Amino acid sequence: MTQPPMTPPLKTDVLNSVHLAHIFRATRARTLSLAAPLTAEDCCVQSMPDASPTKWHLGHTSWFFETFVLARWQMDYKPFDPAFRVLFNSYYNAVGDKHPRPERGLLTRPGLEAVLAYRSDIDRRMQTLLATEPADTELLKLVELGVQHEQQHQELLLTDVKHLFSRSPLLPPYQEPPQLETRVEGLSWRDFAGGLVDIGHRGDGFCFDNELPRHQVFVQAYRLASRLVTNSEYAKFIAAGGYRDPAHWLAEGWDWRAAQQRQCPMYWRAEGDQWQEFTLAGLQPLNAHGPVVHLSYFEADAYARWMRARLPTEFEWEHAVASTADKHDDLAQLFDAAWQWTSSSYGAYPKFRVKPGAVGEYNGKFMVNQYVLRGGSAATPPGHSRATYRNFFPAGACWQFTGVRLAADL
């Protein structure tokens, strides 16, 4: 996927309001560039309950800065529109009422122009605040969190648009087809001794609260695949009857497959004896060398079992990345191809504590019935992810760019 201009990463431990203001402007501009190819009608529609309209993403990311920054620090603060406090609240119960998530596509009002005016107003007020307010550390940390939050919504915007366009009989493209990979390195294995290893963020630069505290875990010796599973490799699983054989599937996964009537990955379509895939560039012949994406945890786990392998734990994944940080050829496709399912349930690290207030609801309350994904995808903003980043989704979720890196015991 061709990425819009890169947002410069925040690299310093000591936040600087001038640098942060620059990052804020670049991030906000990038979101608008992602929405630019869309019509007003495209921006209003919600294609499934898990997705959100582009217009809602544009409004919610502005709501975050208004609610958590401007309402507290701006002199003589007045809301842009009091109704927006409910319309664009996502899941912050401490803030107040929320418009139901499955009904975001019913918000034909405010129109796109009004939401863009809202963004412009918030941008102006935020830049004035950052230019005039003394360097309050708490203020700067909240702005930094807001920037990272918006980058997350940039990826969500793309995945939601892809699902929306896939439901149209026109199968419209969002972008021009990217240059495809014409070859892929053979899959090989990297061996790791394991032992007592450090896990979690070191404290240099930004991280989300679910990456803390840094702690030690014991990891058995293991192997990790050098790259992600490709489309052609996954197609062999399908051809071998992988979706028809319950021996490869978890019981809940087998039931999920039946309920979904799933016989292949989410965006694949059979055309005779050939596969096609719906992409952000529209319907395209399946790229045999590209990483298989949009797999649920159930599909990723079933494929790994069929390969007589397994999914890595999140601790194996992080340890492997840390161990090969200076060996760029050891592990490929870590952060720019597909989020990689792990076998680790999403839970709290030892001594994790939820922060007080509404911002404390950001990650902690979702630590149940989900699995951790590591890495990053082609839709992830460049520089946004890192080795300790913990993404998380329910086992049946597959509208994100989720794929497979195999692991095995040594």
ZAKELUM-690791 format. One record per residue (C-alpha): residue number from 0; residue in three letters; x, y negated, z. Coordinates in steps of 0.001 Angstrom, whole numbers. Layout:
// ZAKELUM-690791
[NUM; "ALA"; [X; Y; Z]]
...
//
This chain:
// ZAKELUM-690791
[0; "MET"; [0; 0; 0]]
[1; "THR"; [1303; -3443; -886]]
[2; "GLN"; [1549; -5450; 2318]]
[3; "PRO"; [786; -9184; 2551]]
[4; "PRO"; [3618; -11408; 3804]]
[5; "MET"; [5234; -9997; 6911]]
[6; "THR"; [4604; -11566; 10285]]
[7; "PRO"; [7954; -12260; 11983]]
[8; "PRO"; [8185; -10044; 15079]]
[9; "LEU"; [8459; -11357; 18606]]
[10; "LYS"; [11917; -10266; 19734]]
[11; "THR"; [12759; -12241; 22846]]
[12; "ASP"; [12129; -11385; 26483]]
[13; "VAL"; [11686; -15071; 27318]]
[14; "LEU"; [8671; -16365; 25444]]
[15; "ASN"; [9138; -19646; 23641]]
[16; "SER"; [6051; -21721; 22845]]
[17; "VAL"; [7498; -23068; 19575]]
[18; "HIS"; [8394; -19602; 18299]]
[19; "LEU"; [5078; -18215; 19515]]
[20; "ALA"; [3173; -20968; 17701]]
[21; "HIS"; [4949; -19956; 14489]]
[22; "ILE"; [4046; -16292; 15007]]
[23; "PHE"; [456; -17280; 15787]]
[24; "ARG"; [109; -19239; 12518]]
[25; "ALA"; [1684; -16463; 10455]]
[26; "THR"; [-540; -13797; 11981]]
[27; "ARG"; [-3711; -15791; 11500]]
[28; "ALA"; [-2772; -16541; 7886]]
[29; "ARG"; [-2078; -12879; 7184]]
[30; "THR"; [-5550; -11889; 8380]]
[31; "LEU"; [-7092; -14356; 5950]]
[32; "SER"; [-4909; -13000; 3134]]
[33; "LEU"; [-6217; -9497; 3844]]
[34; "ALA"; [-9798; -10745; 3585]]
[35; "ALA"; [-9143; -12841; 462]]
[36; "PRO"; [-9888; -10091; -2135]]
[37; "LEU"; [-13345; -9535; -633]]
[38; "THR"; [-16672; -11126; -1508]]
[39; "ALA"; [-18980; -12569; 1116]]
[40; "GLU"; [-21185; -9494; 654]]
[41; "ASP"; [-18200; -7177; 1218]]
[42; "CYS"; [-17450; -8985; 4482]]
[43; "CYS"; [-20902; -8470; 5971]]
[44; "VAL"; [-21532; -4733; 5541]]
[45; "GLN"; [-20867; -2022; 8136]]
[46; "SER"; [-20489; 1427; 6551]]
[47; "MET"; [-20585; 3525; 9750]]
[48; "PRO"; [-20852; 2937; 13524]]
[49; "ASP"; [-17083; 3318; 14068]]
[50; "ALA"; [-16266; 625; 11505]]
[51; "SER"; [-16871; -3121; 11689]]
[52; "PRO"; [-17582; -5679; 8980]]
[53; "THR"; [-14644; -7839; 7921]]
[54; "LYS"; [-16623; -10885; 9024]]
[55; "TRP"; [-16843; -9436; 12520]]
[56; "HIS"; [-13066; -8812; 12622]]
[57; "LEU"; [-12500; -12442; 11582]]
[58; "GLY"; [-14812; -13651; 14323]]
[59; "HIS"; [-13701; -11300; 17096]]
[60; "THR"; [-10001; -12088; 16758]]
[61; "SER"; [-10880; -15782; 17105]]
[62; "TRP"; [-13185; -15007; 20032]]
[63; "PHE"; [-10230; -13407; 21816]]
[64; "PHE"; [-8202; -16634; 21752]]
[65; "GLU"; [-11200; -18780; 22636]]
[66; "THR"; [-12351; -16560; 25516]]
[67; "PHE"; [-9049; -15683; 27150]]
[68; "VAL"; [-6881; -18711; 26321]]
[69; "LEU"; [-8781; -21848; 25376]]
[70; "ALA"; [-11591; -21437; 27909]]
[71; "ARG"; [-8983; -21384; 30658]]
[72; "TRP"; [-6263; -23768; 29533]]
[73; "GLN"; [-7791; -26297; 27122]]
[74; "MET"; [-8668; -29631; 28674]]
[75; "ASP"; [-12390; -30432; 28410]]
[76; "TYR"; [-13028; -27055; 26775]]
[77; "LYS"; [-16354; -26623; 25004]]
[78; "PRO"; [-17368; -23425; 23191]]
[79; "PHE"; [-17562; -23579; 19412]]
[80; "ASP"; [-20944; -21839; 19610]]
[81; "PRO"; [-22195; -20352; 22913]]
[82; "ALA"; [-23888; -17499; 21029]]
[83; "PHE"; [-20513; -16267; 19768]]
[84; "ARG"; [-19586; -15158; 23298]]
[85; "VAL"; [-22002; -12238; 22885]]
[86; "LEU"; [-21856; -11721; 19112]]
[87; "PHE"; [-18084; -11230; 18952]]
[88; "ASN"; [-17448; -9512; 22286]]
[89; "SER"; [-16218; -5975; 21600]]
[90; "TYR"; [-16055; -4005; 24860]]
[91; "TYR"; [-15139; -6466; 27610]]
[92; "ASN"; [-17804; -5841; 30241]]
[93; "ALA"; [-16302; -8427; 32578]]
[94; "VAL"; [-16956; -11123; 29958]]
[95; "GLY"; [-20659; -10353; 29762]]
[96; "ASP"; [-23183; -8991; 27285]]
[97; "LYS"; [-22202; -7531; 23903]]
[98; "HIS"; [-23976; -7100; 20609]]
[99; "PRO"; [-24285; -3308; 20018]]
[100; "ARG"; [-21335; -2012; 18006]]
[101; "PRO"; [-23421; 100; 15569]]
[102; "GLU"; [-25435; -3023; 14687]]
[103; "ARG"; [-22606; -5367; 13721]]
[104; "GLY"; [-23624; -4996; 10085]]
[105; "LEU"; [-26977; -6611; 10907]]
[106; "LEU"; [-25283; -9923; 11712]]
[107; "THR"; [-26070; -11683; 8448]]
[108; "ARG"; [-25866; -14895; 10471]]
[109; "PRO"; [-23517; -16595; 11082]]
[110; "GLY"; [-22474; -16511; 7435]]
[111; "LEU"; [-18914; -16020; 6267]]
[112; "GLU"; [-18356; -19757; 5810]]
[113; "ALA"; [-19417; -20402; 9399]]
[114; "VAL"; [-17062; -17681; 10694]]
[115; "LEU"; [-14195; -19145; 8672]]
[116; "ALA"; [-15011; -22571; 10131]]
[117; "TYR"; [-14883; -20964; 13580]]
[118; "ARG"; [-11433; -19549; 12809]]
[119; "SER"; [-10232; -22929; 11585]]
[120; "ASP"; [-11471; -24668; 14710]]
[121; "ILE"; [-9830; -22112; 17019]]
[122; "ASP"; [-6580; -22344; 15052]]
[123; "ARG"; [-6518; -26118; 15391]]
[124; "ARG"; [-7187; -26032; 19119]]
[125; "MET"; [-4678; -23238; 19742]]
[126; "GLN"; [-1918; -25052; 17884]]
[127; "THR"; [-2640; -28248; 19817]]
[128; "LEU"; [-2534; -26295; 23083]]
[129; "LEU"; [779; -24624; 22227]]
[130; "ALA"; [2267; -27957; 21193]]
[131; "THR"; [1248; -29865; 24328]]
[132; "GLU"; [874; -27383; 27191]]
[133; "PRO"; [3916; -26802; 29431]]
[134; "ALA"; [5420; -23345; 29010]]
[135; "ASP"; [3133; -21486; 31406]]
[136; "THR"; [4311; -17865; 31308]]
[137; "GLU"; [842; -16413; 31821]]
[138; "LEU"; [-541; -18540; 28995]]
[139; "LEU"; [2215; -17466; 26606]]
[140; "LYS"; [1787; -13804; 27499]]
[141; "LEU"; [-1925; -13988; 26728]]
[142; "VAL"; [-1236; -15664; 23385]]
[143; "GLU"; [1317; -12954; 22628]]
[144; "LEU"; [-1269; -10292; 23516]]
[145; "GLY"; [-3766; -12043; 21256]]
[146; "VAL"; [-1315; -11965; 18353]]
[147; "GLN"; [-692; -8248; 18848]]
[148; "HIS"; [-4442; -7681; 19185]]
[149; "GLU"; [-5041; -9448; 15868]]
[150; "GLN"; [-2394; -7315; 14190]]
[151; "GLN"; [-4290; -4235; 15365]]
[152; "HIS"; [-7434; -5653; 13771]]
[153; "GLN"; [-5553; -6256; 10528]]
[154; "GLU"; [-5109; -2499; 10242]]
[155; "LEU"; [-8697; -1864; 11279]]
[156; "LEU"; [-9888; -4333; 8644]]
[157; "LEU"; [-8127; -2329; 5910]]
[158; "THR"; [-9345; 1056; 7095]]
[159; "ASP"; [-12891; -242; 7471]]
[160; "VAL"; [-12859; -1791; 3976]]
[161; "LYS"; [-11568; 1477; 2541]]
[162; "HIS"; [-14444; 3401; 4101]]
[163; "LEU"; [-16933; 787; 2939]]
[164; "PHE"; [-15719; 897; -669]]
[165; "SER"; [-15674; 4706; -644]]
[166; "ARG"; [-19435; 4660; -9]]
[167; "SER"; [-20144; 2524; -3079]]
[168; "PRO"; [-21120; 4341; -6308]]
[169; "LEU"; [-18789; 1927; -8111]]
[170; "LEU"; [-15797; 3097; -6025]]
[171; "PRO"; [-14246; -361; -6323]]
[172; "PRO"; [-10538; -991; -5748]]
[173; "TYR"; [-9388; -3327; -3003]]
[174; "GLN"; [-5927; -3758; -4553]]
[175; "GLU"; [-3821; -2774; -7531]]
[176; "PRO"; [-2378; 763; -7469]]
[177; "PRO"; [994; 833; -5687]]
[178; "GLN"; [4055; 2456; -7177]]
[179; "LEU"; [3787; 6142; -6331]]
[180; "GLU"; [6472; 8368; -4938]]
[181; "THR"; [7732; 10629; -7728]]
[182; "ARG"; [9618; 13052; -5506]]
[183; "VAL"; [9922; 14036; -1882]]
[184; "GLU"; [12739; 15572; 96]]
[185; "GLY"; [12263; 19187; 1097]]
[186; "LEU"; [10945; 19691; 4601]]
[187; "SER"; [13688; 20591; 7045]]
[188; "TRP"; [13873; 20875; 10814]]
[189; "ARG"; [15735; 18810; 13388]]
[190; "ASP"; [16600; 20545; 16650]]
[191; "PHE"; [16511; 18805; 20030]]
[192; "ALA"; [17855; 20183; 23284]]
[193; "GLY"; [15238; 18568; 25479]]
[194; "GLY"; [15765; 18279; 29215]]
[195; "LEU"; [14810; 15472; 31590]]
[196; "VAL"; [14115; 12470; 29342]]
[197; "ASP"; [13043; 8848; 29797]]
[198; "ILE"; [9611; 7958; 28401]]
[199; "GLY"; [7929; 4581; 28115]]
[200; "HIS"; [8837; 1025; 27254]]
[201; "ARG"; [12176; -288; 28500]]
[202; "GLY"; [10925; -3789; 29170]]
[203; "ASP"; [12637; -5657; 26325]]
[204; "GLY"; [10037; -7484; 24257]]
[205; "PHE"; [6301; -6925; 24026]]
[206; "CYS"; [4454; -3733; 24875]]
[207; "PHE"; [901; -2777; 25751]]
[208; "ASP"; [147; -1731; 29313]]
[209; "ASN"; [-394; 1913; 28316]]
[210; "GLU"; [3324; 2161; 27407]]
[211; "LEU"; [4250; 1617; 31064]]
[212; "PRO"; [5661; 2425; 33558]]
[213; "ARG"; [8833; 3973; 32159]]
[214; "HIS"; [9305; 7372; 33794]]
[215; "GLN"; [10939; 10756; 33344]]
[216; "VAL"; [9432; 13961; 32016]]
[217; "PHE"; [10905; 17378; 31306]]
[218; "VAL"; [10853; 18458; 27675]]
[219; "GLN"; [11633; 22009; 26584]]
[220; "ALA"; [13986; 22477; 23618]]
[221; "TYR"; [12010; 21902; 20397]]
[222; "ARG"; [12166; 21305; 16674]]
[223; "LEU"; [10595; 18463; 14707]]
[224; "ALA"; [9953; 18292; 10973]]
[225; "SER"; [12107; 15818; 9073]]
[226; "ARG"; [9105; 14249; 7328]]
[227; "LEU"; [5309; 14302; 7174]]
[228; "VAL"; [3209; 16974; 5502]]
[229; "THR"; [2448; 16087; 1873]]
[230; "ASN"; [-781; 16258; -94]]
[231; "SER"; [479; 19168; -2173]]
[232; "GLU"; [1453; 21112; 947]]
[233; "TYR"; [-1945; 20525; 2502]]
[234; "ALA"; [-3659; 21530; -756]]
[235; "LYS"; [-2076; 24977; -348]]
[236; "PHE"; [-3830; 25297; 3008]]
[237; "ILE"; [-7148; 24557; 1297]]
[238; "ALA"; [-6439; 26967; -1564]]
[239; "ALA"; [-5568; 29704; 945]]
[240; "GLY"; [-9033; 29364; 2506]]
[241; "GLY"; [-7917; 27316; 5483]]
[242; "TYR"; [-11316; 25626; 5831]]
[243; "ARG"; [-13088; 29000; 5700]]
[244; "ASP"; [-11017; 30894; 8258]]
[245; "PRO"; [-11910; 30245; 11931]]
[246; "ALA"; [-8641; 31868; 13035]]
[247; "HIS"; [-6809; 28572; 12470]]
[248; "TRP"; [-9272; 26328; 14236]]
[249; "LEU"; [-10058; 25313; 17779]]
[250; "ALA"; [-13631; 26259; 18656]]
[251; "GLU"; [-14760; 22637; 18802]]
[252; "GLY"; [-12897; 21940; 15570]]
[253; "TRP"; [-14651; 24818; 13804]]
[254; "ASP"; [-18008; 23422; 14937]]
[255; "TRP"; [-16953; 19934; 13803]]
[256; "ARG"; [-15976; 21287; 10374]]
[257; "ALA"; [-19369; 22977; 10025]]
[258; "ALA"; [-21327; 19930; 11190]]
[259; "GLN"; [-19384; 17677; 8812]]
[260; "GLN"; [-19532; 20280; 6006]]
[261; "ARG"; [-15850; 19513; 5614]]
[262; "GLN"; [-13895; 21469; 2999]]
[263; "CYS"; [-11027; 19026; 2395]]
[264; "PRO"; [-9655; 15720; 3767]]
[265; "MET"; [-12063; 12836; 4072]]
[266; "TYR"; [-11333; 11008; 807]]
[267; "TRP"; [-10483; 13978; -1453]]
[268; "ARG"; [-12715; 14957; -4387]]
[269; "ALA"; [-12410; 18033; -6581]]
[270; "GLU"; [-12492; 17399; -10329]]
[271; "GLY"; [-12319; 20802; -11980]]
[272; "ASP"; [-9102; 22380; -10767]]
[273; "GLN"; [-7574; 19003; -9872]]
[274; "TRP"; [-7879; 16830; -6786]]
[275; "GLN"; [-8618; 13125; -6742]]
[276; "GLU"; [-8389; 10835; -3734]]
[277; "PHE"; [-10167; 7598; -2952]]
[278; "THR"; [-7556; 5010; -1996]]
[279; "LEU"; [-7415; 1277; -1433]]
[280; "ALA"; [-6737; 1146; -5187]]
[281; "GLY"; [-9952; 3040; -5907]]
[282; "LEU"; [-10305; 6640; -7050]]
[283; "GLN"; [-6913; 7977; -8152]]
[284; "PRO"; [-5380; 11344; -9072]]
[285; "LEU"; [-4041; 12881; -5877]]
[286; "ASN"; [-430; 11886; -5306]]
[287; "ALA"; [1149; 15278; -4667]]
[288; "HIS"; [4238; 13760; -3038]]
[289; "GLY"; [2432; 11320; -748]]
[290; "PRO"; [1711; 12129; 2905]]
[291; "VAL"; [-1672; 13663; 3565]]
[292; "VAL"; [-3763; 11108; 5457]]
[293; "HIS"; [-7182; 10727; 7047]]
[294; "LEU"; [-7006; 14042; 8874]]
[295; "SER"; [-8822; 14602; 12138]]
[296; "TYR"; [-6972; 16116; 15070]]
[297; "PHE"; [-8860; 19327; 14335]]
[298; "GLU"; [-7570; 19465; 10742]]
[299; "ALA"; [-4015; 18572; 11745]]
[300; "ASP"; [-4004; 21256; 14427]]
[301; "ALA"; [-5501; 23881; 12093]]
[302; "TYR"; [-2871; 23191; 9435]]
[303; "ALA"; [-84; 23451; 12005]]
[304; "ARG"; [-1411; 26813; 13196]]
[305; "TRP"; [-1642; 28049; 9604]]
[306; "MET"; [2008; 27075; 9189]]
[307; "ARG"; [2861; 29023; 12372]]
[308; "ALA"; [3940; 25744; 13917]]
[309; "ARG"; [2241; 23229; 16196]]
[310; "LEU"; [1753; 19514; 16735]]
[311; "PRO"; [4428; 17742; 18791]]
[312; "THR"; [3721; 16380; 22234]]
[313; "GLU"; [3929; 12615; 22453]]
[314; "PHE"; [7002; 13008; 24667]]
[315; "GLU"; [8793; 15172; 22088]]
[316; "TRP"; [7986; 12603; 19409]]
[317; "GLU"; [9300; 9675; 21448]]
[318; "HIS"; [12387; 11561; 22605]]
[319; "ALA"; [13209; 12594; 19027]]
[320; "VAL"; [12906; 9022; 17745]]
[321; "ALA"; [15085; 7699; 20565]]
[322; "SER"; [17649; 10451; 19951]]
[323; "THR"; [17924; 9685; 16234]]
[324; "ALA"; [17666; 5886; 16410]]
[325; "ASP"; [21075; 5452; 14775]]
[326; "LYS"; [20668; 8352; 12336]]
[327; "HIS"; [18363; 6919; 9704]]
[328; "ASP"; [18259; 10072; 7557]]
[329; "ASP"; [17246; 12478; 10318]]
[330; "LEU"; [13557; 11635; 10626]]
[331; "ALA"; [11702; 9980; 7744]]
[332; "GLN"; [8280; 8317; 7588]]
[333; "LEU"; [8170; 7394; 11256]]
[334; "PHE"; [6381; 4042; 11122]]
[335; "ASP"; [5254; 3290; 7567]]
[336; "ALA"; [3315; 6258; 6174]]
[337; "ALA"; [735; 7719; 8572]]
[338; "TRP"; [-71; 7812; 12250]]
[339; "GLN"; [989; 11219; 13545]]
[340; "TRP"; [-1275; 13296; 15743]]
[341; "THR"; [282; 14714; 18891]]
[342; "SER"; [-1082; 17451; 21121]]
[343; "SER"; [-1063; 15072; 24108]]
[344; "SER"; [-4292; 13927; 25673]]
[345; "TYR"; [-4447; 10171; 26132]]
[346; "GLY"; [-4022; 9457; 29813]]
[347; "ALA"; [-2228; 7204; 32258]]
[348; "TYR"; [1489; 7401; 32916]]
[349; "PRO"; [2494; 8001; 36564]]
[350; "LYS"; [1874; 4902; 38711]]
[351; "PHE"; [-50; 3147; 35919]]
[352; "ARG"; [-2376; 498; 37283]]
[353; "VAL"; [-5110; -1348; 35398]]
[354; "LYS"; [-4577; -5111; 35525]]
[355; "PRO"; [-7316; -7168; 37158]]
[356; "GLY"; [-9813; -9117; 35092]]
[357; "ALA"; [-11285; -8601; 31642]]
[358; "VAL"; [-7909; -8217; 29902]]
[359; "GLY"; [-7325; -5165; 32087]]
[360; "GLU"; [-10045; -3412; 30078]]
[361; "TYR"; [-7792; -3409; 26991]]
[362; "ASN"; [-6517; 189; 27235]]
[363; "GLY"; [-7007; 1830; 30600]]
[364; "LYS"; [-10727; 2519; 30450]]
[365; "PHE"; [-10332; 4558; 27244]]
[366; "MET"; [-8078; 7174; 28846]]
[367; "VAL"; [-10476; 10095; 28431]]
[368; "ASN"; [-11426; 12509; 25623]]
[369; "GLN"; [-8864; 11163; 23163]]
[370; "TYR"; [-5510; 12247; 21729]]
[371; "VAL"; [-2338; 10213; 21315]]
[372; "LEU"; [-968; 9325; 17891]]
[373; "ARG"; [2552; 8021; 17401]]
[374; "GLY"; [4343; 6071; 14685]]
[375; "GLY"; [2505; 3801; 12283]]
[376; "SER"; [920; 3832; 8835]]
[377; "ALA"; [1057; 2077; 5499]]
[378; "ALA"; [-1723; -163; 6831]]
[379; "THR"; [86; -1079; 10063]]
[380; "PRO"; [1522; -4612; 9970]]
[381; "PRO"; [5308; -4445; 9513]]
[382; "GLY"; [7100; -4754; 12839]]
[383; "HIS"; [3979; -4118; 14890]]
[384; "SER"; [4722; -578; 16058]]
[385; "ARG"; [7657; 913; 18004]]
[386; "ALA"; [8856; 4232; 19411]]
[387; "THR"; [6853; 3882; 22646]]
[388; "TYR"; [3583; 2716; 21006]]
[389; "ARG"; [597; 4889; 21988]]
[390; "ASN"; [-2297; 4845; 19542]]
[391; "PHE"; [-5314; 6970; 20449]]
[392; "PHE"; [-8475; 8349; 18847]]
[393; "PRO"; [-11076; 11055; 19488]]
[394; "ALA"; [-10303; 14441; 17943]]
[395; "GLY"; [-12890; 14027; 15179]]
[396; "ALA"; [-11749; 10584; 14010]]
[397; "CYS"; [-10259; 10511; 10516]]
[398; "TRP"; [-11024; 7137; 8927]]
[399; "GLN"; [-7651; 5823; 10062]]
[400; "PHE"; [-4428; 6685; 8186]]
[401; "THR"; [-3707; 9769; 10299]]
[402; "GLY"; [-1406; 12589; 9225]]
[403; "VAL"; [804; 15460; 10410]]
[404; "ARG"; [4403; 15964; 11485]]
[405; "LEU"; [5025; 19571; 12467]]
[406; "ALA"; [6813; 20744; 15582]]
[407; "ALA"; [7950; 24141; 16849]]
[408; "ASP"; [9599; 25701; 19863]]
[409; "LEU"; [13320; 26451; 19839]]
//
